[in-house]
Amino acid sequence: MMRNRKTNSRRPGFTLVELLVVIAIIGVMVGLLLPAVQAAREAARRMQCGNNLKQLTLGLHNYESSYRTLPPSRITTGESRHSWSAFMLPFIEQSAIYDIYNFNVRWWRPENYPATQTMIPSYVCPSSPSTRMMPPAAAQDNHVLVPANGFGPSDYSSTNEVRRSFFEANGLPFPPGILRGSPGAMDRNRPTKLADILDGLSNTMMLAERCGRPEIYFTGKRPSGIVVADGWGWADYDSTSGSVNGASMDGTLLNRTSGSAPYATTIHGGCAINCTNNSEYYSFHPGGINISLADGSVRFMSDSVNAAILGAVITRAGGEVVSGEF
């Protein structure tokens, strides 16, 4: 005699409530993991940025070994208007670009477009924006001809000098012998030697980040449609060399030091790091900037570094004693 078996038509699976709970848990886990992933990626980009600075500084050492001097930070006389970054090309494995760069005409001339429009990875921080707006015709210098595709960008700069306005804005005494400013590792229009860095190679900045140009940034924000007045590519000496004046904390107002005696100053604030990329130091790394020292080492400098330490590290012969962390 056969028994009737009651079959269960329900198949095992998730209920709607269980499915929603699983989705919510996955969402929470992704929310927890995403900041960690982003932080890890930024750490890798910051390390690559530091490696760029190291290679550029070692390239400057190789240049100095070949010519017994460092290149001028910029040449701004006659038809020879070029930046240290152009002279450096053979020493950072960019001989092909160096060979087509015409030193007999100014860097911005169309004859140099095949070279100056090229993006050179060593001159770009990977944390910086990958695309950058070129200045519209109305905003361009009256002498610089900007090609439609723009110039290859640059995020690294030497420092010509620390100007009087920086010292005054931060309540610091002027270094002995200061005129308009106290010089950095490389000079304008004249070569210097490593031996000229009297404060010591391990205590003197060689290069640092000035990222994001030609677009302007103020404390992490980018006003729409605004570009810097100058500094548009790796061949542009206004991108790859500059002086430190300081700025207001929101970055919108720059200090000024007049170009002739008595070197009158206009003061808006003492900020020099991560307030604006318009002449001052700036990066897209949280908390500070990468710098290289003249001995070839690389440091991450906090954007809250003491102003006296910053001024001492930039100048090459100020006679300051560098103490504390930077």
Secondary structure as UniProt FT lines:
FT   HELIX           16..67
FT   STRAND          74..77
FT   TURN            78..79
FT   STRAND          80..83
FT   HELIX           84..87
FT   HELIX           89..92
FT   HELIX           95..100
FT   TURN            103..104
FT   TURN            107..108
FT   HELIX           110..112
FT   HELIX           113..116
FT   HELIX           121..123
FT   TURN            126..127
FT   HELIX           137..139
FT   TURN            148..149
FT   STRAND          156..163
FT   HELIX           164..169
FT   TURN            170..171
FT   TURN            176..177
FT   STRAND          181..183
FT   HELIX           194..196
FT   TURN            198..199
FT   HELIX           201..203
FT   STRAND          205..210
FT   TURN            213..214
FT   TURN            219..220
FT   TURN            224..225
FT   TURN            234..235
FT   HELIX           237..240
FT   STRAND          241..244
FT   TURN            249..250
FT   STRAND          256..257
FT   TURN            261..262
FT   STRAND          265..266
FT   STRAND          281..282
FT   TURN            286..287
FT   STRAND          288..293
FT   TURN            294..295
FT   STRAND          298..302
FT   TURN            303..304
FT   HELIX           307..314
//
